[in-house]
């Protein structure tokens, strides 16, 4: 939201970068603030599909336009955090003026100490090293929580979607362009899962899956009938999981298409066996029997789900 000489204020670059530069006035004479153009605000909220049921937290909220726009145009609720007392006064006054003070508020707080658990959407504009510091906290949020970052991504955590906007008036960062990175916090599926499938209406066959996970990317193995099979890499989208497995059957093979929703220590969904007129679709449920760890790229760091074994 603003650039500052003090280290803590360097960490928080607000959600805005484009318009004539102004200087905060009350006690923050060395802090430069540059408002985000509305086109960037609107695209961030569009990518996150913000709606009336959402609770948005803006990390480094500046004049408050992200949260205010989310409340006024999309019916959402939420709050912004900032360290600049002058900008906080501006933001809260703007919320009153726009008639959304009951749904948009702004508080003085260190973003790294902010409780993010109520959020369904997080917006931010932070330097790359600060994104990496924040990343483990984001990955502990409820699966399906949406994160939108302006100009700087989350390092080795690949975005689920990204956009480049042409903004001719932008003179900082990459002049004339704004980059928006959209992420969905993935369910933590790393570990060993067990299930049974009654193929062909006969005796249920045990299926065991071992998933290895790096952010939303998952690969691993499946054990079926004493045979270990390699799983093609797939992605987890929030709580949604879907992958294919080809199982040898005599001289042929049967394609299994698994899909479902991760609910803590269980996955509930369906599995489709085969294709065409002979395709069978049946319920599928898997149970977690040994929790693994989410890898966080080359750094070797890991994230363990709450209640991990």
C-alpha positions as CSV (number, residue, x, y, z in Angstrom):
1,X,0.0,0.0,0.0
2,X,2.9,2.2,0.6
3,X,6.6,2.2,0.6
4,X,8.6,3.2,3.7
5,X,12.2,3.4,4.9
6,X,11.3,1.5,8.1
7,X,11.6,-2.2,7.6
8,X,8.2,-3.1,8.8
9,X,6.6,-0.6,6.3
10,X,8.8,-1.9,3.5
11,X,7.1,-5.3,4.1
12,X,3.7,-3.9,3.5
13,X,3.4,-2.4,0.0
14,X,-0.4,-1.8,-0.2
15,X,-2.7,-2.9,-2.8
16,X,-2.1,-0.1,-5.1
17,X,0.5,1.3,-7.3
18,X,-0.7,3.5,-9.9
19,X,-1.9,7.1,-9.8
20,X,-0.2,10.3,-8.6
21,X,2.0,9.7,-5.6
22,X,0.9,11.3,-2.4
23,X,2.5,11.4,1.0
24,X,0.8,10.4,4.3
25,X,0.6,13.3,6.6
26,X,0.1,12.3,10.2
27,X,3.3,11.0,11.8
28,X,4.3,9.2,8.6
29,X,6.2,11.8,6.7
30,X,8.6,9.3,5.1
31,X,5.8,7.0,3.9
32,X,4.9,7.1,0.2
33,X,1.4,5.9,-0.8
34,X,0.3,5.2,-4.3
35,X,-3.4,4.2,-4.8
36,X,-4.4,1.1,-6.8
37,X,-6.3,1.9,-10.0
38,X,-9.9,0.7,-9.9
39,X,-9.3,-1.5,-12.9
40,X,-6.9,-3.6,-10.9
41,X,-9.2,-3.7,-7.9
42,X,-12.1,-4.9,-10.0
43,X,-10.1,-7.6,-11.7
44,X,-8.8,-8.9,-8.4
45,X,-12.3,-9.3,-7.1
46,X,-13.6,-10.8,-10.3
47,X,-10.9,-13.4,-10.3
48,X,-11.7,-14.3,-6.7
49,X,-15.5,-14.4,-7.6
50,X,-16.3,-12.3,-4.6
51,X,-19.9,-12.4,-3.6
52,X,-22.3,-11.7,-0.7
53,X,-21.3,-14.7,1.2
54,X,-17.6,-13.8,1.3
55,X,-15.5,-12.3,4.1
56,X,-12.5,-10.5,2.7
57,X,-9.3,-9.5,4.6
58,X,-7.0,-7.0,2.9
59,X,-3.4,-7.1,4.1
60,X,-2.1,-3.5,3.8
61,X,-5.3,-1.8,3.0
62,X,-4.3,1.8,2.3
63,X,-7.3,4.0,1.5
64,X,-9.5,0.9,1.8
65,X,-10.7,0.7,-1.8
66,X,-10.4,-3.1,-2.0
67,X,-12.6,-3.9,1.0
68,X,-15.0,-1.0,0.2
69,X,-15.4,-2.1,-3.4
70,X,-16.0,-5.7,-2.3
71,X,-18.7,-4.5,0.1
72,X,-20.4,-1.9,-2.2
73,X,-20.3,-3.8,-5.5
74,X,-20.3,-7.4,-4.4
75,X,-22.1,-7.4,-1.1
76,X,-19.2,-8.9,0.8
77,X,-18.0,-8.1,4.3
78,X,-14.5,-7.8,5.7
79,X,-11.7,-5.6,7.0
80,X,-8.3,-4.2,6.1
81,X,-5.2,-4.0,8.2
82,X,-2.6,-1.3,7.9
83,X,0.1,0.5,10.0
84,X,-0.5,4.0,8.8
85,X,-2.9,5.9,11.1
86,X,-3.7,8.6,8.5
87,X,-4.6,6.1,5.8
88,X,-6.8,4.2,8.3
89,X,-8.7,7.3,9.1
90,X,-9.1,7.9,5.3
91,X,-10.3,4.3,4.8
92,X,-12.9,4.3,7.6
93,X,-14.2,7.7,6.5
94,X,-14.6,6.4,3.0
95,X,-16.5,3.4,4.2
96,X,-18.9,5.7,6.0
97,X,-19.3,7.9,2.9
98,X,-20.0,4.9,0.7
99,X,-22.6,3.5,3.1
100,X,-20.7,0.3,3.9
101,X,-19.2,1.0,7.3
102,X,-21.3,-1.9,8.7
103,X,-19.5,-4.3,6.3
104,X,-16.1,-2.7,5.8
105,X,-13.7,-1.6,8.6
106,X,-10.0,-0.9,8.9
107,X,-7.7,-1.5,11.9
108,X,-4.2,-0.8,12.8
109,X,-2.4,-4.1,13.0
110,X,0.7,-6.0,11.9
111,X,-0.5,-8.2,9.0
112,X,1.7,-11.1,10.3
113,X,-0.2,-11.0,13.6
114,X,-3.6,-10.8,12.0
115,X,-6.0,-13.7,12.5
116,X,-6.9,-14.8,8.9
117,X,-9.1,-17.7,9.8
118,X,-12.4,-15.9,9.2
119,X,-11.5,-15.1,5.6
120,X,-12.9,-16.7,2.5
121,X,-10.8,-14.2,0.4
122,X,-7.3,-12.7,1.2
123,X,-5.9,-9.8,-0.9
124,X,-2.4,-8.5,-0.6
125,X,0.5,-6.6,-2.2
126,X,3.7,-7.7,-0.6
127,X,7.3,-8.0,-1.6
128,X,8.4,-11.6,-2.7
129,X,10.2,-12.3,0.5
130,X,7.2,-11.3,2.6
131,X,4.9,-13.5,0.5
132,X,7.2,-16.4,1.3
133,X,7.0,-15.5,5.0
134,X,3.2,-15.3,4.8
135,X,2.8,-18.4,2.7
136,X,2.8,-21.1,5.4
137,X,0.1,-19.1,7.3
138,X,-2.1,-19.0,4.1
139,X,-1.7,-22.7,3.5
140,X,-3.1,-23.5,7.0
141,X,-6.3,-21.7,6.1
142,X,-9.5,-23.6,5.3
143,X,-9.2,-25.4,1.9
144,X,-11.0,-23.4,-0.7
145,X,-9.9,-20.0,0.7
146,X,-9.0,-17.7,-2.2
147,X,-5.9,-15.6,-2.3
148,X,-5.2,-12.8,-4.7
149,X,-1.8,-11.1,-4.9
150,X,-0.9,-8.0,-6.9
151,X,2.3,-7.9,-8.9
152,X,4.3,-10.4,-6.8
153,X,3.4,-14.1,-6.7
154,X,3.9,-16.7,-3.9
155,X,7.2,-18.1,-5.2
156,X,7.2,-21.9,-5.8
157,X,3.4,-22.0,-5.1
158,X,2.1,-21.8,-8.7
159,X,-1.0,-19.7,-9.2
160,X,-4.2,-21.4,-10.2
161,X,-4.8,-18.4,-12.5
162,X,-3.0,-15.2,-13.4
163,X,-3.7,-12.1,-15.4
164,X,-1.6,-9.3,-16.9
165,X,-3.4,-5.9,-17.1
166,X,-2.2,-3.1,-19.3
167,X,-2.2,0.1,-17.1
168,X,-0.5,2.9,-19.1
169,X,-0.4,5.2,-16.1
170,X,1.6,2.8,-13.9
171,X,5.1,4.2,-13.3
172,X,6.4,1.8,-10.5
173,X,7.2,-1.9,-10.6
174,X,6.9,-2.9,-14.2
175,X,5.7,0.4,-15.7
176,X,2.4,0.1,-17.7
177,X,1.6,-3.4,-16.4
178,X,0.0,-5.0,-13.4
179,X,0.2,-8.7,-12.6
180,X,-2.5,-10.5,-10.6
181,X,-2.0,-14.0,-9.2
182,X,-4.9,-16.1,-7.9
183,X,-4.6,-19.1,-5.6
184,X,-7.0,-21.5,-4.0
185,X,-5.7,-23.0,-0.7
186,X,-5.6,-26.7,-1.4
187,X,-6.8,-29.5,0.9
188,X,-3.9,-31.4,2.5
189,X,-4.0,-34.9,1.1
190,X,-0.4,-36.0,1.6
191,X,-0.3,-39.4,3.3
192,X,-1.8,-42.9,3.0
193,X,-5.5,-43.5,2.3
194,X,-7.4,-46.7,2.1
195,X,-10.7,-47.6,0.4
196,X,-12.6,-50.6,-1.1
197,X,-14.3,-50.8,-4.4
198,X,-16.7,-53.6,-5.4
199,X,-15.7,-53.9,-9.0
200,X,-18.1,-56.0,-11.2
201,X,-20.5,-56.4,-8.2
202,X,-18.1,-59.0,-6.6
203,X,-16.2,-58.9,-3.4
204,X,-14.8,-55.5,-2.5
205,X,-11.2,-55.0,-3.6
206,X,-8.9,-52.9,-1.3
207,X,-7.3,-49.9,-2.9
208,X,-4.5,-48.0,-1.1
209,X,-3.3,-44.6,-2.2
210,X,-0.1,-42.9,-1.1
211,X,-0.2,-39.2,-2.0
212,X,2.9,-36.9,-2.0
213,X,1.9,-33.2,-2.2
214,X,3.7,-30.0,-3.1
215,X,1.2,-27.1,-2.7
216,X,-1.7,-28.1,-4.9
217,X,0.3,-30.6,-7.0
218,X,-0.1,-34.2,-6.1
219,X,1.5,-37.5,-7.3
220,X,2.1,-40.9,-5.7
221,X,1.2,-44.5,-6.0
222,X,-1.8,-46.8,-5.7
223,X,-1.7,-50.4,-4.5
224,X,-4.4,-52.6,-6.0
225,X,-4.5,-56.4,-5.6
226,X,-0.9,-56.6,-4.5
227,X,0.3,-54.5,-7.5
228,X,1.8,-51.1,-7.0
229,X,0.8,-48.6,-9.7
230,X,2.1,-45.1,-10.4
231,X,-0.4,-42.2,-10.3
232,X,-0.1,-39.5,-12.9
233,X,0.3,-36.0,-11.3
234,X,-2.9,-34.1,-10.7
235,X,-4.0,-31.0,-8.9
236,X,-6.2,-30.5,-5.8
237,X,-8.5,-27.5,-6.2
238,X,-9.6,-26.5,-2.7
239,X,-11.5,-29.5,-1.4
240,X,-12.0,-31.0,-4.8
241,X,-9.9,-33.9,-5.9
242,X,-9.9,-35.8,-9.2
243,X,-7.4,-38.2,-10.7
244,X,-7.2,-41.2,-13.1
245,X,-5.7,-44.6,-12.5
246,X,-5.2,-47.3,-15.1
247,X,-5.4,-50.8,-13.6
248,X,-4.2,-53.9,-15.6
249,X,-6.9,-56.6,-16.0
250,X,-5.5,-59.6,-17.7
251,X,-4.4,-58.7,-21.2
252,X,-6.4,-55.4,-21.0
253,X,-6.7,-52.5,-18.6
254,X,-9.5,-50.6,-16.9
255,X,-9.4,-46.8,-16.5
256,X,-10.6,-45.6,-13.1
257,X,-11.7,-42.0,-12.8
258,X,-11.9,-40.9,-9.2
259,X,-13.5,-37.6,-8.1
260,X,-14.7,-36.3,-4.8
261,X,-14.3,-33.9,-1.9
262,X,-11.8,-33.9,0.9
263,X,-13.5,-33.7,4.3
264,X,-10.7,-33.8,6.9
265,X,-9.7,-37.4,7.2
266,X,-12.1,-38.7,4.5
267,X,-12.7,-38.3,0.8
268,X,-16.2,-38.8,-0.4
269,X,-17.1,-39.1,-4.1
270,X,-17.5,-41.5,-7.0
271,X,-15.3,-43.7,-9.2
272,X,-16.1,-44.4,-12.8
273,X,-14.8,-47.7,-14.2
274,X,-14.3,-48.2,-17.9
275,X,-15.8,-46.3,-20.8
276,X,-18.8,-46.3,-23.1
277,X,-21.8,-48.6,-22.5
278,X,-19.8,-50.8,-20.1
279,X,-18.9,-47.9,-17.8
280,X,-19.8,-48.3,-14.1
281,X,-20.2,-45.4,-11.7
282,X,-20.3,-46.2,-8.0
283,X,-19.7,-44.4,-4.7
284,X,-16.2,-44.0,-3.5
285,X,-15.0,-43.3,0.0
286,X,-11.4,-43.2,1.2
287,X,-10.1,-42.9,4.8
288,X,-6.8,-41.4,5.9
289,X,-4.8,-43.8,7.8
290,X,-1.4,-42.0,8.0
291,X,-1.0,-38.3,7.6
292,X,1.9,-37.0,5.4
293,X,3.3,-33.5,5.0
294,X,2.8,-30.9,2.3
295,X,6.2,-30.0,0.8
296,X,6.9,-26.4,0.1
297,X,9.3,-26.5,-2.8
298,X,13.0,-26.5,-2.9
299,X,13.3,-24.9,0.5
300,X,12.4,-28.2,2.1
301,X,9.8,-26.7,4.4
302,X,6.6,-28.6,5.1
303,X,3.1,-27.8,6.3
304,X,1.3,-30.3,8.5
305,X,-2.4,-30.2,8.8
306,X,-4.1,-29.5,12.1
307,X,-4.7,-32.7,14.0
308,X,-2.0,-34.6,12.0
309,X,-1.0,-38.0,13.2
